[in-house]
Amino acid sequence: MTDPSPQPGPGDSPEDRTRTELVVLGGMAGDGVEAVIGAIRRCDPSVVVLHHDMRDLRRGRVHRRPRDADRDERSVLELAHGCVVREDVLPTLAG
């Protein structure tokens, strides 16, 4: 029987990547999400982490926090139609 797990190859190490890796996390458990983000950033500081804090969702707001090695920004998305994807993913795909 062969091992089905992918084998490391060229471009698999953080130094060889040509694309930025993005992890999107969302949730209402602030401390738990922060712990996961900390673990991800310690494992690979070059990964961009986009956190959608949804604790204020009932008011139609999501607190957005993109982080990478050089920035840590905070903004609030007012959700007229309840779609975070429209604000973050679609502009990236169109660009």
N, CA, C and O atoms as a DFTB+ gen file, in Angstrom:
380 C
 N C O
     1  1       0.847      -1.177       0.000
     2  2       0.000       0.000       0.000
     3  2       0.893       1.239       0.000
     4  3       1.903       1.281       0.701
     5  1       0.521       2.238      -0.780
     6  2       1.313       3.466      -0.850
     7  2       0.781       4.500       0.122
     8  3      -0.388       4.471       0.508
     9  1       1.650       5.406       0.506
    10  2       1.297       6.491       1.418
    11  2       0.576       7.580       0.626
    12  3       1.181       8.159      -0.277
    13  1      -0.721       7.894       0.930
    14  2      -1.475       8.880       0.154
    15  2      -1.142      10.326       0.501
    16  3      -1.597      11.239      -0.188
    17  1      -0.357      10.556       1.558
    18  2      -0.065      11.937       1.932
    19  2       0.882      12.573       0.920
    20  3       1.778      11.908       0.399
    21  1       0.682      13.867       0.641
    22  2       1.549      14.538      -0.328
    23  2       2.980      14.615       0.177
    24  3       3.222      14.791       1.371
    25  1       3.904      14.486      -0.726
    26  2       5.320      14.563      -0.386
    27  2       5.820      15.989      -0.616
    28  3       5.423      16.636      -1.584
    29  1       6.682      16.476       0.264
    30  2       7.219      17.822       0.064
    31  2       7.997      17.899      -1.242
    32  3       8.654      16.940      -1.646
    33  1       7.916      19.012      -1.871
    34  2       8.617      19.215      -3.133
    35  2       9.078      20.649      -3.247
    36  3       8.968      21.411      -2.287
    37  1       9.592      21.032      -4.402
    38  2      10.034      22.409      -4.602
    39  2       8.895      23.379      -4.339
    40  3       7.757      23.147      -4.749
    41  1       9.212      24.461      -3.654
    42  2       8.216      25.479      -3.362
    43  2       7.410      25.236      -2.110
    44  3       6.512      26.018      -1.798
    45  1       7.708      24.152      -1.369
    46  2       6.926      23.838      -0.183
    47  2       7.431      24.523       1.084
    48  3       6.687      24.627       2.060
    49  1       8.660      24.984       1.091
    50  2       9.163      25.649       2.284
    51  2       8.752      27.119       2.259
    52  3       8.555      27.679       1.181
    53  1       8.619      27.757       3.426
    54  2       8.225      29.162       3.460
    55  2       9.136      30.067       2.624
    56  3       8.677      31.060       2.060
    57  1      10.415      29.728       2.546
    58  2      11.357      30.553       1.790
    59  2      11.132      30.458       0.282
    60  3      11.479      31.385      -0.449
    61  1      10.556      29.349      -0.197
    62  2      10.382      29.119      -1.628
    63  2       9.018      29.549      -2.168
    64  3       8.807      29.499      -3.380
    65  1       8.104      29.961      -1.327
    66  2       6.756      30.292      -1.783
    67  2       6.754      31.524      -2.668
    68  3       7.466      32.492      -2.402
    69  1       5.957      31.484      -3.710
    70  2       5.795      32.650      -4.562
    71  2       4.457      33.323      -4.319
    72  3       4.258      34.460      -4.748
    73  1       3.543      32.659      -3.650
    74  2       2.241      33.221      -3.316
    75  2       2.132      33.395      -1.815
    76  3       2.713      32.640      -1.035
    77  1       1.381      34.398      -1.435
    78  2       1.128      34.625      -0.024
    79  2       0.017      33.694       0.439
    80  3      -1.031      33.595      -0.198
    81  1       0.253      33.029       1.530
    82  2      -0.782      32.167       2.095
    83  2      -1.701      33.018       2.960
    84  3      -1.251      33.897       3.695
    85  1      -2.992      32.740       2.859
    86  2      -4.007      33.467       3.608
    87  2      -4.844      32.483       4.399
    88  3      -5.322      31.480       3.869
    89  1      -5.014      32.787       5.678
    90  2      -5.903      32.013       6.533
    91  2      -7.004      32.960       6.983
    92  3      -6.726      34.031       7.522
    93  1      -8.258      32.566       6.760
    94  2      -9.402      33.367       7.187
    95  2     -10.062      32.652       8.353
    96  3     -10.464      31.493       8.244
    97  1     -10.167      33.359       9.467
    98  2     -10.793      32.801      10.671
    99  2     -11.941      33.703      11.086
   100  3     -11.828      34.928      11.049
   101  1     -13.022      33.103      11.471
   102  2     -14.149      33.872      11.960
   103  2     -14.757      33.165      13.144
   104  3     -14.684      31.942      13.269
   105  1     -15.354      33.947      14.006
   106  2     -16.007      33.327      15.143
   107  2     -16.381      34.323      16.199
   108  3     -16.125      35.521      16.078
   109  1     -16.989      33.807      17.234
   110  2     -17.451      34.636      18.338
   111  2     -16.642      34.418      19.608
   112  3     -16.831      35.138      20.588
   113  1     -15.752      33.447      19.608
   114  2     -14.929      33.140      20.782
   115  2     -13.584      33.835      20.623
   116  3     -12.619      33.239      20.145
   117  1     -13.528      35.102      21.029
   118  2     -12.340      35.921      20.810
   119  2     -11.048      35.297      21.317
   120  3     -10.052      35.264      20.594
   121  1     -11.053      34.802      22.549
   122  2      -9.831      34.234      23.118
   123  2      -9.378      32.993      22.358
   124  3      -8.185      32.807      22.119
   125  1     -10.327      32.150      21.980
   126  2      -9.981      30.936      21.235
   127  2      -9.403      31.252      19.872
   128  3      -8.416      30.643      19.459
   129  1     -10.010      32.203      19.163
   130  2      -9.512      32.585      17.843
   131  2      -8.130      33.218      17.972
   132  3      -7.246      32.942      17.161
   133  1      -7.937      34.055      18.974
   134  2      -6.628      34.684      19.178
   135  2      -5.550      33.639      19.453
   136  3      -4.416      33.789      18.997
   137  1      -5.887      32.590      20.187
   138  2      -4.925      31.518      20.459
   139  2      -4.539      30.803      19.167
   140  3      -3.368      30.488      18.954
   141  1      -5.520      30.547      18.307
   142  2      -5.244      29.890      17.023
   143  2      -4.386      30.794      16.147
   144  3      -3.434      30.329      15.520
   145  1      -4.714      32.079      16.099
   146  2      -3.926      33.022      15.298
   147  2      -2.489      33.081      15.800
   148  3      -1.552      33.084      15.001
   149  1      -2.309      33.126      17.105
   150  2      -0.960      33.139      17.669
   151  2      -0.166      31.907      17.274
   152  3       1.017      32.004      16.949
   153  1      -0.811      30.749      17.301
   154  2      -0.126      29.511      16.920
   155  2       0.248      29.524      15.441
   156  3       1.340      29.095      15.071
   157  1      -0.653      30.014      14.601
   158  2      -0.367      30.096      13.162
   159  2       0.800      31.043      12.913
   160  3       1.715      30.715      12.158
   161  1       0.776      32.202      13.537
   162  2       1.823      33.207      13.310
   163  2       3.185      32.720      13.835
   164  3       4.219      33.038      13.247
   165  1       3.193      31.960      14.926
   166  2       4.464      31.412      15.433
   167  2       5.003      30.347      14.484
   168  3       6.213      30.248      14.278
   169  1       4.114      29.560      13.916
   170  2       4.514      28.489      13.008
   171  2       5.073      29.058      11.699
   172  3       6.082      28.572      11.188
   173  1       4.413      30.086      11.161
   174  2       4.848      30.692       9.897
   175  2       4.467      32.164       9.886
   176  3       3.342      32.503       9.517
   177  1       5.386      33.051      10.285
   178  2       5.088      34.486      10.357
   179  2       4.752      35.130       9.010
   180  3       4.240      36.250       8.987
   181  1       5.024      34.458       7.892
   182  2       4.728      35.053       6.591
   183  2       3.263      34.878       6.171
   184  3       2.822      35.493       5.200
   185  1       2.517      34.055       6.886
   186  2       1.111      33.822       6.559
   187  2       0.300      35.063       6.930
   188  3       0.494      35.651       7.994
   189  1      -0.608      35.449       6.038
   190  2      -1.535      36.534       6.327
   191  2      -2.762      35.917       6.987
   192  3      -3.322      34.941       6.488
   193  1      -3.172      36.492       8.110
   194  2      -4.341      36.006       8.829
   195  2      -5.405      37.093       8.795
   196  3      -5.151      38.236       9.175
   197  1      -6.587      36.731       8.342
   198  2      -7.723      37.650       8.320
   199  2      -8.747      37.127       9.318
   200  3      -9.310      36.045       9.153
   201  1      -8.973      37.925      10.356
   202  2      -9.882      37.515      11.428
   203  2     -11.174      38.316      11.318
   204  3     -11.148      39.547      11.283
   205  1     -12.290      37.623      11.264
   206  2     -13.607      38.245      11.308
   207  2     -14.205      37.948      12.681
   208  3     -14.660      36.834      12.941
   209  1     -14.199      38.949      13.552
   210  2     -14.784      38.812      14.889
   211  2     -16.279      39.093      14.755
   212  3     -16.685      40.207      14.424
   213  1     -17.078      38.083      15.011
   214  2     -18.519      38.180      14.775
   215  2     -19.341      38.359      16.045
   216  3     -20.548      38.119      16.047
   217  1     -18.690      38.779      17.118
   218  2     -19.423      38.958      18.368
   219  2     -20.459      40.083      18.297
   220  3     -21.374      40.126      19.119
   221  1     -20.330      40.986      17.335
   222  2     -21.252      42.113      17.181
   223  2     -22.193      41.905      15.984
   224  3     -22.783      42.860      15.479
   225  1     -22.323      40.675      15.545
   226  2     -23.084      40.355      14.344
   227  2     -24.564      40.722      14.456
   228  3     -25.173      41.120      13.463
   229  1     -25.141      40.598      15.626
   230  2     -26.564      40.934      15.798
   231  2     -26.835      42.402      15.508
   232  3     -27.964      42.773      15.189
   233  1     -25.826      43.225      15.613
   234  2     -25.958      44.652      15.280
   235  2     -25.582      44.927      13.831
   236  3     -25.540      46.079      13.400
   237  1     -25.307      43.858      13.077
   238  2     -24.969      44.023      11.670
   239  2     -23.540      44.455      11.430
   240  3     -23.235      45.065      10.405
   241  1     -22.652      44.138      12.378
   242  2     -21.247      44.539      12.249
   243  2     -20.317      43.355      12.463
   244  3     -20.552      42.492      13.309
   245  1     -19.261      43.345      11.673
   246  2     -18.181      42.372      11.840
   247  2     -16.896      43.173      11.983
   248  3     -16.604      44.049      11.169
   249  1     -16.139      42.867      13.016
   250  2     -14.847      43.530      13.233
   251  2     -13.798      42.744      12.459
   252  3     -13.582      41.558      12.707
   253  1     -13.162      43.411      11.534
   254  2     -12.217      42.788      10.597
   255  2     -10.797      43.172      11.005
   256  3     -10.513      44.337      11.284
   257  1      -9.908      42.174      11.037
   258  2      -8.526      42.423      11.459
   259  2      -7.547      41.614      10.613
   260  3      -7.256      40.463      10.939
   261  1      -7.033      42.205       9.523
   262  2      -5.988      41.527       8.749
   263  2      -4.625      41.732       9.414
   264  3      -4.297      42.827       9.872
   265  1      -3.841      40.651       9.456
   266  2      -2.506      40.726      10.075
   267  2      -1.497      39.977       9.230
   268  3      -1.777      38.911       8.682
   269  1      -0.320      40.563       9.142
   270  2       0.821      39.862       8.563
   271  2       2.054      40.321       9.321
   272  3       1.940      40.925      10.387
   273  1       3.222      40.041       8.783
   274  2       4.455      40.366       9.495
   275  2       4.629      41.868       9.685
   276  3       5.293      42.295      10.629
   277  1       4.036      42.686       8.792
   278  2       4.264      44.128       8.824
   279  2       3.068      44.965       9.243
   280  3       3.219      46.165       9.474
   281  1       1.893      44.380       9.347
   282  2       0.734      45.202       9.684
   283  2      -0.255      44.445      10.547
   284  3      -0.309      43.215      10.557
   285  1      -1.023      45.221      11.259
   286  2      -2.106      44.726      12.092
   287  2      -3.162      45.823      12.070
   288  3      -3.078      46.794      12.822
   289  1      -4.154      45.663      11.204
   290  2      -5.160      46.704      10.996
   291  2      -6.504      46.267      11.565
   292  3      -6.789      45.075      11.686
   293  1      -7.309      47.238      11.906
   294  2      -8.649      46.961      12.411
   295  2      -9.652      47.845      11.684
   296  3      -9.415      49.034      11.469
   297  1     -10.774      47.245      11.313
   298  2     -11.861      48.002      10.711
   299  2     -13.170      47.298      11.046
   300  3     -13.184      46.152      11.495
   301  1     -14.260      48.007      10.818
   302  2     -15.584      47.446      11.078
   303  2     -16.337      47.404       9.759
   304  3     -16.399      48.399       9.036
   305  1     -16.905      46.254       9.454
   306  2     -17.739      46.095       8.274
   307  2     -19.195      46.190       8.698
   308  3     -19.649      45.444       9.566
   309  1     -19.921      47.111       8.082
   310  2     -21.361      47.206       8.294
   311  2     -22.007      46.298       7.258
   312  3     -21.838      46.506       6.057
   313  1     -22.727      45.320       7.702
   314  2     -23.268      44.299       6.815
   315  2     -24.712      44.605       6.423
   316  3     -25.651      44.241       7.130
   317  1     -24.871      45.269       5.302
   318  2     -26.209      45.569       4.801
   319  2     -26.927      44.290       4.384
   320  3     -28.143      44.175       4.540
   321  1     -26.174      43.332       3.854
   322  2     -26.781      42.090       3.372
   323  2     -26.185      40.857       4.052
   324  3     -26.447      39.731       3.630
   325  1     -25.391      41.061       5.092
   326  2     -24.850      39.947       5.852
   327  2     -23.775      39.149       5.153
   328  3     -23.638      37.953       5.411
   329  1     -22.995      39.782       4.263
   330  2     -22.014      39.010       3.501
   331  2     -20.602      39.566       3.680
   332  3     -20.253      40.595       3.102
   333  1     -19.802      38.877       4.480
   334  2     -18.409      39.259       4.670
   335  2     -17.601      38.924       3.430
   336  3     -16.664      39.645       3.085
   337  1     -17.954      37.836       2.757
   338  2     -17.214      37.390       1.565
   339  2     -17.192      38.492       0.506
   340  3     -16.170      38.716      -0.142
   341  1     -18.297      39.162       0.340
   342  2     -18.391      40.226      -0.664
   343  2     -17.343      41.309      -0.396
   344  3     -16.762      41.845      -1.339
   345  1     -17.097      41.633       0.860
   346  2     -16.163      42.701       1.212
   347  2     -14.704      42.285       1.092
   348  3     -13.856      43.111       0.755
   349  1     -14.397      41.019       1.361
   350  2     -12.999      40.586       1.421
   351  2     -12.540      39.721       0.264
   352  3     -11.439      39.918      -0.249
   353  1     -13.339      38.790      -0.152
   354  2     -12.884      37.818      -1.140
   355  2     -13.084      38.303      -2.567
   356  3     -12.175      38.192      -3.389
   357  1     -14.264      38.839      -2.874
   358  2     -14.534      39.226      -4.260
   359  2     -13.558      40.257      -4.815
   360  3     -13.107      40.086      -5.948
   361  1     -13.201      41.320      -4.086
   362  2     -12.204      42.258      -4.631
   363  2     -10.856      41.592      -4.896
   364  3     -10.162      41.957      -5.845
   365  1     -10.482      40.622      -4.070
   366  2      -9.222      39.920      -4.273
   367  2      -9.278      39.066      -5.544
   368  3      -8.328      39.044      -6.327
   369  1     -10.387      38.371      -5.738
   370  2     -10.526      37.537      -6.920
   371  2     -10.600      38.369      -8.203
   372  3     -10.104      37.945      -9.247
   373  1     -11.213      39.539      -8.129
   374  2     -11.351      40.391      -9.308
   375  2     -10.028      41.039      -9.690
   376  3      -9.807      41.362     -10.857
   377  1      -9.135      41.232      -8.699
   378  2      -7.861      41.921      -8.934
   379  2      -6.874      41.069      -9.524
   380  3      -5.753      41.507      -9.781
